[in-house]
Amino acid sequence: MTTRRPIVLLAFDHDRLQSTLEFISKHRLKVTLLVGNGNVISPSSSPLISAIAEAIIEGTNNLWEWSGYNEGLNAVRTDKNSIESVLFMNDTAFKHKETEKILSAYLGGNDITPRLPTTYILGRYHRPSRALTFELNSNFSGWISTFCFALTKDLFPLVNEVCLYLSHFTVDNRREGVTLLDTFFDELHPTMVAHLNWWLFGGGWYRSEPLSNANYVMFRQKLRSILGEFKLTQLCRNRTQIITV
């Protein structure tokens, strides 16, 4: 793994992995490292994996996509001096029209970013429709989505910082005598609670559904993934140029 701009692909689901590999194959790309989370490498996808992925590791899935990205980053950094940046993708990237623009900017430049700066985070930028406060005493004007994004090497330590931040959000936060919704959001600012309540349980996300005991743990894991996006963008904001597509 000596490429100066490696691609790390994170896989969670058999069918999505197959579709993502087909997307990558169509664009004649190679994945430097495939990080599997669970038994997602099926016989039907193996031929494409062997053709596209240079190496495979199994992730711990301790922090959903963030542990996978961190483990993948550490694996491709064996020759630290040769790596300028890393592109991270999860297995939903093929669904987003912005992925092709991000890939083009990362690998060769395009009309949006014909020449990338020395230090940057690159990805799709979201601006909230309402005023939000992520953490006290911090401005929050938007965030980079992490289905597909790139970081330069001087920003690599921020991925581990995100993991350390997320590690204190226990997966199951339920307590007796307190409503499910209150235990779910009790670490967050009220404006952020309102936004995430709509996104996760009120129809914002395509998998949105009412919170219940049955889906509580899954949604807490999803919450950590979202907060990781917010935290990474916040860490980058005062350190680098945010390039958006």
BAFI-3210 file (N, C-alpha, C; in Angstrom, 3 decimals, decimal comma, padded with zeros to 6 digits):
// residues 245
n [1|2|3|4|5|6|7|8|9|10|11|12|13|14|15|16|17|18|19|20|21|22|23|24|25|26|27|28|29|30|31|32|33|34|35|36|37|38|39|40|41|42|43|44|45|46|47|48|49|50|51|52|53|54|55|56|57|58|59|60|61|62|63|64|65|66|67|68|69|70|71|72|73|74|75|76|77|78|79|80|81|82|83|84|85|86|87|88|89|90|91|92|93|94|95|96|97|98|99|100|101|102|103|104|105|106|107|108|109|110|111|112|113|114|115|116|117|118|119|120|121|122|123|124|125|126|127|128|129|130|131|132|133|134|135|136|137|138|139|140|141|142|143|144|145|146|147|148|149|150|151|152|153|154|155|156|157|158|159|160|161|162|163|164|165|166|167|168|169|170|171|172|173|174|175|176|177|178|179|180|181|182|183|184|185|186|187|188|189|190|191|192|193|194|195|196|197|198|199|200|201|202|203|204|205|206|207|208|209|210|211|212|213|214|215|216|217|218|219|220|221|222|223|224|225|226|227|228|229|230|231|232|233|234|235|236|237|238|239|240|241|242|243|244|245]
n.u [000,844|001,380|000,483|000,028|-002,348|-004,477|-007,504|-009,921|-012,321|-015,305|-017,261|-020,504|-022,746|-023,938|-025,332|-025,141|-022,372|-021,762|-023,018|-021,528|-018,963|-019,406|-019,930|-017,421|-015,846|-016,903|-015,868|-013,249|-011,461|-009,278|-009,497|-007,644|-007,730|-010,045|-012,331|-013,958|-016,952|-018,279|-019,654|-019,504|-018,491|-019,492|-019,844|-020,705|-019,775|-017,061|-015,389|-015,323|-014,202|-011,611|-010,649|-010,694|-010,019|-007,027|-006,177|-007,532|-009,067|-010,494|-012,790|-013,316|-015,765|-016,466|-017,130|-018,942|-018,908|-016,773|-014,784|-014,054|-013,072|-010,889|-009,341|-008,834|-007,376|-005,083|-004,025|-003,283|-001,295|001,278|003,548|004,223|005,348|004,820|002,181|-000,138|-002,779|-006,018|-008,843|-011,983|-014,607|-017,926|-020,195|-022,501|-021,929|-022,297|-024,899|-025,132|-025,169|-023,139|-020,788|-019,264|-018,281|-016,693|-014,779|-013,601|-012,480|-010,685|-008,937|-008,010|-008,711|-011,163|-013,772|-014,657|-012,621|-009,851|-007,183|-006,094|-005,603|-002,771|-003,543|-006,579|-010,090|-012,316|-015,516|-019,095|-021,048|-023,266|-025,809|-027,625|-031,203|-032,151|-031,127|-028,472|-026,840|-023,967|-021,933|-021,372|-020,481|-019,577|-019,619|-021,888|-022,314|-022,689|-021,879|-019,547|-020,477|-019,927|-020,094|-018,504|-015,436|-012,433|-009,214|-006,239|-002,812|-001,870|-004,126|-004,907|-004,709|-007,082|-009,155|-008,803|-009,184|-011,911|-012,903|-012,140|-013,704|-016,278|-016,309|-017,244|-019,941|-022,111|-023,456|-025,975|-028,135|-030,272|-032,353|-033,990|-037,196|-037,005|-037,884|-037,604|-036,790|-035,670|-033,438|-032,029|-031,067|-029,748|-027,211|-026,958|-027,270|-030,298|-031,194|-029,902|-030,973|-033,640|-033,312|-032,118|-034,018|-036,102|-034,730|-033,974|-036,273|-038,552|-038,995|-036,966|-034,587|-034,028|-034,420|-035,906|-037,872|-040,264|-038,864|-038,021|-037,853|-036,871|-035,367|-033,578|-030,751|-029,602|-030,242|-028,856|-026,250|-026,279|-026,616|-024,105|-022,507|-023,440|-022,806|-020,086|-019,534|-020,217|-018,358|-015,849|-015,935|-016,082|-013,582|-011,919|-012,524|-011,142|-008,608|-008,077|-008,806|-012,097|-013,392|-015,968|-018,544]
n.v [-001,197|001,610|003,873|007,387|008,641|007,041|004,986|004,233|001,911|001,298|-001,325|-002,533|-003,956|-006,642|-006,355|-003,598|-003,346|-004,850|-003,230|-000,890|-001,762|-002,338|000,228|001,429|-000,153|000,555|003,074|002,536|002,321|001,599|000,120|000,849|-000,223|-002,380|-002,316|-004,524|-004,906|-007,062|-010,085|-009,478|-009,997|-011,636|-014,682|-013,946|-011,375|-011,614|-012,068|-009,462|-008,086|-009,160|-008,217|-005,471|-004,534|-003,945|-004,800|-006,291|-005,835|-006,773|-004,917|-003,633|-002,542|-001,074|001,620|002,036|003,491|005,167|003,878|002,064|003,748|004,852|002,585|001,699|003,887|003,784|001,398|001,923|003,696|002,735|003,389|006,291|008,604|008,538|009,041|011,400|012,099|010,770|009,138|008,480|006,156|004,954|002,124|003,236|005,145|004,946|005,675|008,398|011,359|013,197|011,815|011,141|013,648|014,242|012,198|012,859|015,370|014,659|012,804|013,977|016,609|019,076|021,166|022,397|022,260|022,725|022,666|021,272|022,508|022,496|021,608|020,221|019,402|017,488|017,194|016,578|019,282|020,167|022,428|023,386|023,714|025,177|027,180|025,799|024,450|022,817|022,222|023,841|027,298|027,242|027,843|026,684|025,997|024,146|020,902|018,392|015,604|012,108|009,912|009,906|011,296|013,293|013,643|015,505|014,634|015,952|016,264|013,777|012,892|013,869|012,103|010,098|011,700|012,239|009,649|009,298|011,273|010,262|007,915|008,178|008,257|006,116|003,092|002,088|003,918|003,862|004,417|003,666|005,023|007,259|008,792|007,189|008,951|011,108|009,918|009,223|011,586|013,030|014,209|016,381|019,693|021,645|022,744|021,124|018,684|019,001|019,117|016,583|014,861|015,232|014,387|011,667|010,408|011,646|011,669|012,790|011,359|008,622|006,152|006,714|006,265|005,803|006,019|003,181|000,479|-001,646|-000,601|001,083|000,819|000,620|003,152|004,791|004,147|005,138|007,819|008,372|008,171|010,380|012,516|012,268|013,227|015,921|016,640|016,201|018,114|020,443|020,334|020,644|023,160|025,483|024,899|024,285|024,355|024,021|022,161|021,946|020,082]
n.w [000,000|-001,194|-002,438|-002,868|-002,469|-001,021|-001,002|001,329|002,031|003,713|004,876|005,620|004,886|002,894|000,349|-000,164|-000,236|-002,531|-004,497|-004,176|-004,874|-007,568|-008,483|-008,024|-009,701|-012,192|-012,446|-012,773|-010,618|-007,831|-004,634|-001,847|000,703|002,169|004,712|006,638|008,486|010,497|009,061|006,082|003,601|001,022|-000,955|-003,531|-003,866|-003,689|-006,089|-007,247|-005,113|-004,960|-007,346|-007,075|-004,468|-002,770|-000,289|002,710|005,857|009,025|010,793|014,155|014,786|016,994|017,259|015,240|012,054|012,635|014,186|012,222|010,146|011,516|012,119|009,526|008,533|010,184|009,255|006,578|006,900|007,147|005,748|006,339|005,220|002,522|002,041|001,122|001,521|002,438|001,134|002,381|002,293|002,800|002,512|001,484|-000,321|-003,078|-003,498|-003,521|-005,370|-005,203|-004,804|-007,107|-007,846|-005,641|-005,785|-008,246|-007,681|-005,686|-006,879|-009,218|-009,695|-010,633|-012,069|-009,791|-007,858|-009,140|-008,355|-005,484|-002,153|000,172|002,685|003,687|004,140|002,340|000,926|000,952|001,929|004,498|005,380|008,195|008,494|010,521|013,382|015,170|018,070|018,671|020,608|023,760|023,592|020,953|017,447|014,964|011,856|009,929|008,411|007,259|005,387|005,979|004,270|002,091|002,030|002,222|003,741|004,416|005,289|007,619|009,069|009,882|012,651|013,724|013,254|015,136|017,383|017,149|017,615|020,295|021,462|020,898|022,329|024,910|024,716|025,643|024,258|025,045|026,832|028,533|031,393|034,469|035,185|033,583|030,511|027,285|025,206|026,596|027,861|025,618|024,422|026,414|026,710|025,058|023,530|023,658|021,119|019,289|020,000|019,158|016,373|015,789|016,797|014,995|012,667|013,129|014,148|013,198|010,466|008,918|008,136|005,830|006,995|009,169|012,121|014,798|018,112|020,066|022,481|021,068|018,916|020,070|020,688|018,124|017,077|018,868|018,154|015,547|016,179|017,295|015,014|013,541|015,307|015,181|012,591|012,990|014,965|013,713|011,640|013,173|014,471|012,284|011,367|012,287|011,503|008,887|005,312|004,212|001,710|-000,548|-002,291]
ca.u [000,000|002,313|-000,126|000,069|-003,734|-005,234|-008,944|-010,348|-013,754|-015,872|-018,415|-021,380|-023,904|-023,619|-025,881|-024,545|-020,983|-021,774|-023,337|-020,407|-017,872|-019,770|-019,733|-015,979|-015,360|-017,332|-014,974|-011,894|-010,678|-008,848|-009,607|-006,398|-008,036|-011,449|-012,531|-015,222|-017,516|-019,184|-019,430|-020,155|-017,888|-020,226|-019,252|-021,039|-018,988|-015,633|-014,627|-015,089|-013,283|-010,245|-010,248|-010,690|-009,399|-005,649|-006,020|-008,763|-008,963|-011,775|-012,896|-013,908|-017,118|-016,721|-017,742|-019,528|-018,011|-015,596|-013,716|-013,615|-012,222|-009,652|-008,561|-008,368|-006,330|-003,859|-003,489|-002,653|-000,234|002,520|004,604|003,581|005,904|004,376|000,746|-000,491|-004,167|-006,802|-010,272|-012,779|-015,942|-018,650|-020,889|-023,654|-021,437|-022,816|-026,254|-025,083|-024,673|-021,928|-019,606|-018,437|-017,586|-015,651|-013,725|-012,910|-011,668|-009,624|-007,986|-007,397|-009,169|-012,294|-014,119|-014,854|-011,322|-008,845|-005,953|-006,384|-004,570|-001,914|-004,296|-008,014|-011,081|-013,123|-016,721|-020,381|-021,307|-024,678|-026,157|-028,914|-032,297|-032,429|-029,923|-028,129|-025,651|-023,410|-021,361|-021,406|-019,444|-019,051|-020,499|-022,192|-022,997|-022,875|-020,963|-019,173|-020,982|-018,805|-020,252|-017,337|-014,713|-010,980|-008,404|-004,802|-002,102|-001,732|-005,405|-005,190|-004,966|-008,434|-010,033|-008,689|-009,827|-013,350|-013,160|-012,038|-014,895|-017,475|-016,222|-017,973|-021,369|-022,407|-024,436|-027,290|-028,170|-031,582|-032,364|-035,336|-037,892|-036,775|-038,411|-036,600|-036,284|-034,809|-032,157|-031,344|-030,454|-029,501|-025,914|-026,885|-027,920|-031,704|-031,408|-029,450|-031,968|-034,801|-032,949|-031,884|-035,305|-036,783|-033,973|-033,969|-037,575|-039,671|-039,112|-035,859|-033,724|-034,829|-034,750|-036,528|-039,042|-040,375|-037,922|-038,608|-036,854|-036,299|-034,397|-032,837|-029,299|-029,240|-030,297|-027,751|-025,059|-026,420|-026,360|-022,662|-021,974|-023,784|-022,014|-018,732|-019,469|-020,222|-017,109|-014,743|-016,041|-015,729|-012,130|-011,255|-012,929|-010,123|-007,287|-007,858|-009,795|-013,161|-013,728|-017,274|-019,081]
ca.v [000,000|002,721|004,996|008,635|009,041|005,784|004,977|003,284|001,615|000,676|-002,128|-003,037|-004,677|-007,422|-005,796|-002,276|-003,553|-005,260|-002,059|000,041|-002,324|-002,140|001,665|001,664|-000,820|001,362|004,233|002,014|002,674|000,555|000,414|000,493|-001,063|-002,647|-002,621|-005,217|-004,860|-008,196|-011,021|-008,826|-010,400|-012,805|-015,316|-013,235|-010,154|-011,918|-011,789|-008,026|-007,680|-009,528|-007,400|-004,044|-004,214|-004,387|-005,458|-006,373|-006,084|-006,841|-003,865|-003,996|-001,991|-000,517|002,944|002,028|003,876|005,904|002,921|001,518|004,727|004,993|001,361|001,720|004,903|003,267|000,315|002,433|004,648|002,024|004,216|007,587|009,671|008,455|009,316|012,813|012,237|009,539|009,248|007,513|005,909|003,803|001,399|003,972|006,220|004,803|006,240|009,861|011,935|013,983|010,958|011,260|014,935|014,140|011,360|013,608|016,401|014,010|012,059|014,683|017,971|019,308|022,578|022,938|022,377|022,276|022,380|021,192|023,120|021,565|021,076|020,369|018,341|017,555|016,382|017,254|020,136|020,381|023,559|023,098|024,628|025,969|027,460|024,680|024,536|021,479|022,227|025,186|028,239|026,925|028,109|025,475|026,451|023,018|019,791|017,528|014,236|011,163|008,772|010,001|012,526|013,147|014,443|015,499|013,879|016,679|016,179|012,392|012,697|014,277|010,928|009,486|012,617|011,978|008,376|009,530|012,043|009,423|006,745|008,365|008,095|004,691|002,664|001,970|004,938|003,810|004,392|003,510|006,228|008,350|008,405|006,784|010,099|011,900|009,233|009,176|012,863|013,853|014,887|017,356|020,991|021,547|022,989|019,935|017,643|019,213|018,737|015,143|014,202|015,229|013,618|010,238|009,827|012,419|011,625|013,415|010,312|007,651|005,029|007,284|005,604|006,153|005,372|002,121|-000,370|-002,562|000,052|002,078|000,671|000,961|004,596|005,396|003,997|006,111|009,123|008,548|008,448|011,768|013,414|012,216|014,185|017,275|016,873|016,321|019,412|021,461|020,285|021,120|024,505|026,483|024,376|023,968|024,792|023,070|022,176|021,292|019,824]
ca.w [000,000|-001,297|-003,125|-002,111|-002,192|-000,894|-000,755|002,357|001,902|004,913|004,462|006,674|004,363|001,689|-000,885|-000,397|-000,636|-003,939|-005,321|-004,096|-005,673|-008,978|-008,734|-008,098|-010,914|-013,332|-012,531|-012,967|-009,446|-006,912|-003,200|-001,182|001,859|002,484|006,130|006,841|009,836|010,467|007,961|004,945|002,338|000,568|-002,146|-004,766|-003,978|-003,606|-007,310|-007,378|-004,060|-005,342|-008,492|-006,768|-003,176|-002,633|001,014|003,507|007,288|009,722|011,792|015,448|014,820|018,328|017,115|013,907|010,967|013,084|014,493|010,943|009,481|012,272|011,915|008,145|008,433|010,800|008,426|005,351|007,249|007,463|005,167|006,552|004,398|001,129|001,944|001,178|001,959|002,370|000,858|003,136|001,751|003,325|001,444|000,960|-001,187|-004,450|-003,562|-003,493|-006,629|-004,946|-004,692|-008,307|-007,795|-004,611|-006,348|-009,283|-007,032|-004,906|-007,700|-010,341|-009,864|-011,524|-012,160|-008,444|-007,195|-010,101|-007,615|-004,067|-001,321|000,904|003,823|003,420|004,230|001,117|000,991|000,786|003,088|004,828|006,248|008,842|008,164|011,722|014,170|016,041|018,908|018,843|021,951|024,333|023,169|019,629|016,325|014,207|010,645|009,027|008,608|006,140|005,479|005,964|003,363|001,226|002,346|002,185|004,668|004,203|006,320|008,872|009,775|010,254|014,088|014,103|013,218|016,468|018,330|017,047|018,299|021,739|021,832|020,819|023,205|026,177|024,472|025,767|023,261|025,680|027,878|029,187|032,859|035,032|035,606|032,636|029,205|026,297|024,468|027,483|028,044|024,333|024,064|027,598|026,712|023,970|023,628|023,214|019,690|018,580|020,294|018,287|015,008|015,687|017,048|013,686|011,676|013,411|014,515|012,681|009,015|008,201|007,582|005,070|007,882|010,364|012,690|016,218|019,027|020,878|023,130|020,082|018,026|020,853|020,552|016,751|016,894|019,612|017,313|014,466|016,783|017,415|013,680|013,213|016,140|014,660|011,484|013,549|015,698|012,772|010,972|014,155|014,678|011,076|010,963|012,588|011,176|007,485|004,336|003,946|000,284|-000,647|-003,628]
c.u [000,878|001,731|-000,137|-001,321|-004,609|-006,728|-009,250|-011,860|-014,217|-017,164|-019,175|-022,416|-023,527|-024,056|-025,283|-023,086|-020,906|-022,031|-022,189|-019,229|-018,157|-019,579|-018,250|-015,390|-015,703|-016,406|-013,502|-010,950|-010,265|-009,065|-008,317|-006,650|-009,541|-011,536|-013,913|-015,668|-018,610|-018,896|-020,104|-019,581|-018,517|-019,550|-019,520|-020,206|-017,492|-014,861|-014,332|-014,103|-011,841|-009,737|-010,014|-009,904|-007,989|-005,415|-007,335|-008,384|-010,368|-011,790|-013,539|-015,372|-017,468|-017,442|-018,348|-018,518|-016,735|-014,465|-013,181|-012,700|-010,872|-008,750|-008,021|-007,246|-005,017|-003,208|-002,787|-001,515|001,081|003,735|004,115|004,083|005,347|002,915|000,483|-001,868|-004,832|-008,246|-010,984|-014,150|-016,607|-019,510|-022,245|-023,232|-022,029|-024,190|-026,248|-024,464|-023,393|-020,660|-018,703|-017,660|-016,449|-014,478|-012,910|-011,988|-010,472|-008,534|-007,347|-007,803|-010,342|-012,612|-014,288|-013,514|-010,225|-007,501|-006,263|-005,268|-003,767|-002,672|-005,786|-008,788|-012,022|-014,344|-017,967|-020,713|-022,808|-024,821|-027,525|-029,952|-032,700|-031,126|-029,687|-026,906|-025,168|-022,836|-021,391|-020,220|-018,818|-020,093|-020,711|-023,006|-023,222|-021,809|-020,702|-019,748|-019,833|-019,097|-019,088|-016,660|-013,220|-010,330|-006,949|-004,092|-001,966|-003,022|-005,749|-005,460|-006,381|-009,409|-009,987|-009,306|-011,343|-013,701|-013,108|-013,258|-016,132|-017,473|-016,971|-019,489|-021,690|-023,511|-025,837|-027,323|-029,481|-031,443|-033,805|-035,904|-037,707|-037,244|-037,275|-035,966|-035,346|-033,455|-031,351|-030,526|-029,889|-028,120|-025,898|-027,652|-029,344|-031,928|-030,972|-030,426|-033,155|-034,500|-032,827|-033,151|-036,109|-036,064|-034,110|-035,372|-038,779|-039,761|-037,977|-034,983|-034,586|-035,187|-035,393|-037,738|-039,117|-039,383|-038,653|-037,491|-036,143|-035,219|-033,479|-031,334|-028,851|-029,221|-029,228|-026,446|-025,101|-026,153|-024,860|-022,025|-022,233|-022,933|-020,550|-018,540|-019,370|-018,879|-015,937|-014,764|-015,643|-014,213|-011,378|-011,436|-011,841|-008,713|-007,028|-008,945|-010,818|-013,587|-014,993|-017,656|-020,597]
c.v [001,246|003,928|006,237|009,139|007,791|006,024|003,869|003,132|000,837|-000,037|-002,668|-004,028|-005,372|-006,712|-004,431|-002,396|-003,936|-004,061|-001,056|-000,453|-002,164|-000,675|001,969|001,054|-000,012|002,553|003,837|002,430|001,429|001,031|-000,057|-000,474|-001,170|-003,049|-003,251|-005,111|-005,924|-009,038|-010,510|-009,256|-011,715|-013,416|-014,541|-011,974|-010,423|-011,673|-010,309|-007,534|-007,970|-008,683|-005,946|-003,705|-004,782|-005,136|-005,383|-006,559|-006,171|-005,784|-004,363|-003,582|-001,422|000,821|003,101|002,536|004,533|004,981|002,316|002,470|004,851|003,771|001,279|002,716|004,398|002,191|000,838|003,386|003,946|002,747|005,655|008,664|009,670|008,856|010,810|013,021|010,870|009,901|008,122|007,401|004,825|003,208|001,992|005,015|006,156|005,440|007,758|010,420|012,723|013,136|011,102|012,567|014,898|013,327|012,120|014,661|015,792|013,428|012,877|016,118|018,053|020,796|023,222|023,212|021,900|021,971|022,407|021,855|022,059|020,874|021,291|019,179|018,556|016,674|017,195|018,004|020,341|021,613|023,290|024,142|025,488|026,187|026,323|025,019|023,119|021,324|023,661|026,007|027,870|027,254|026,823|025,872|025,326|021,962|019,054|016,130|013,251|009,892|008,731|011,335|012,241|014,099|014,389|015,003|014,619|016,688|014,759|012,221|013,065|013,106|010,221|010,376|012,429|010,691|008,541|010,297|011,146|008,286|006,921|008,340|006,600|004,312|002,628|002,867|004,914|003,719|004,283|004,862|007,428|007,894|008,029|007,992|010,939|011,223|009,249|010,443|013,632|014,498|016,133|018,635|020,907|021,810|021,791|018,774|017,773|018,768|017,220|014,338|014,128|014,306|012,113|009,645|010,517|012,498|012,242|012,423|009,270|006,428|005,499|006,465|005,972|005,367|004,340|001,353|-001,258|-001,902|001,036|001,994|001,053|002,461|005,320|005,265|004,981|007,513|009,379|008,836|009,896|012,741|013,398|013,161|015,612|017,596|017,040|017,676|020,529|021,499|020,861|022,617|025,555|026,050|024,243|024,571|023,670|023,215|021,360|021,066|019,939]
c.w [000,000|-002,014|-002,242|-001,773|-002,084|-000,683|000,246|002,264|003,113|004,534|005,667|006,169|003,051|000,417|-001,194|-000,814|-002,110|-004,848|-005,320|-004,925|-007,173|-009,384|-008,912|-009,362|-012,157|-013,548|-012,619|-011,833|-008,684|-005,479|-002,531|-000,036|002,035|003,947|006,280|008,282|009,921|009,233|006,692|003,603|001,897|-000,646|-003,426|-004,949|-004,006|-004,900|-007,511|-006,328|-004,459|-006,503|-008,108|-005,505|-003,084|-001,320|001,770|004,974|007,857|010,819|013,076|015,544|016,195|018,273|015,727|012,890|011,465|013,520|013,196|010,196|010,197|012,079|010,488|007,934|009,007|009,933|007,174|005,643|007,607|006,891|005,178|005,593|002,980|000,957|002,117|001,799|001,872|002,047|001,597|002,483|002,579|002,213|001,068|-000,069|-002,586|-004,605|-003,757|-004,767|-006,426|-004,929|-005,908|-008,310|-006,781|-005,137|-007,390|-008,683|-006,323|-005,796|-008,814|-010,528|-010,821|-011,529|-010,783|-007,781|-008,148|-009,445|-006,128|-003,274|-000,571|002,027|003,572|003,961|003,054|001,279|000,710|002,064|003,260|005,699|006,865|008,494|009,353|012,488|015,165|016,888|019,149|020,240|022,459|023,825|021,820|018,566|015,529|012,992|009,646|009,232|007,307|006,378|005,306|005,171|002,381|001,504|002,334|003,184|004,228|005,460|007,644|009,681|010,212|011,757|014,523|014,084|014,573|017,530|018,329|017,791|019,813|022,242|021,894|021,839|024,516|025,983|024,505|024,791|023,858|026,909|028,668|030,702|033,347|035,430|034,699|031,264|028,248|025,617|025,325|027,689|026,756|024,092|025,255|027,664|025,833|024,257|023,069|021,729|018,853|018,795|019,354|016,855|014,865|015,963|015,744|012,712|011,894|013,546|013,874|011,180|008,235|007,468|006,861|005,905|009,181|010,796|014,160|017,071|019,881|021,569|022,120|019,221|018,752|020,598|019,143|016,553|017,709|018,825|016,143|014,980|016,883|016,054|013,279|014,005|015,714|013,483|012,016|014,196|014,739|012,080|011,917|014,384|013,481|010,855|011,185|012,185|009,691|006,615|004,119|002,490|000,084|-002,102|-003,572]
res [m|t|t|r|r|p|i|v|l|l|a|f|d|h|d|r|l|q|s|t|l|e|f|i|s|k|h|r|l|k|v|t|l|l|v|g|n|g|n|v|i|s|p|s|s|s|p|l|i|s|a|i|a|e|a|i|i|e|g|t|n|n|l|w|e|w|s|g|y|n|e|g|l|n|a|v|r|t|d|k|n|s|i|e|s|v|l|f|m|n|d|t|a|f|k|h|k|e|t|e|k|i|l|s|a|y|l|g|g|n|d|i|t|p|r|l|p|t|t|y|i|l|g|r|y|h|r|p|s|r|a|l|t|f|e|l|n|s|n|f|s|g|w|i|s|t|f|c|f|a|l|t|k|d|l|f|p|l|v|n|e|v|c|l|y|l|s|h|f|t|v|d|n|r|r|e|g|v|t|l|l|d|t|f|f|d|e|l|h|p|t|m|v|a|h|l|n|w|w|l|f|g|g|g|w|y|r|s|e|p|l|s|n|a|n|y|v|m|f|r|q|k|l|r|s|i|l|g|e|f|k|l|t|q|l|c|r|n|r|t|q|i|i|t|v]
***
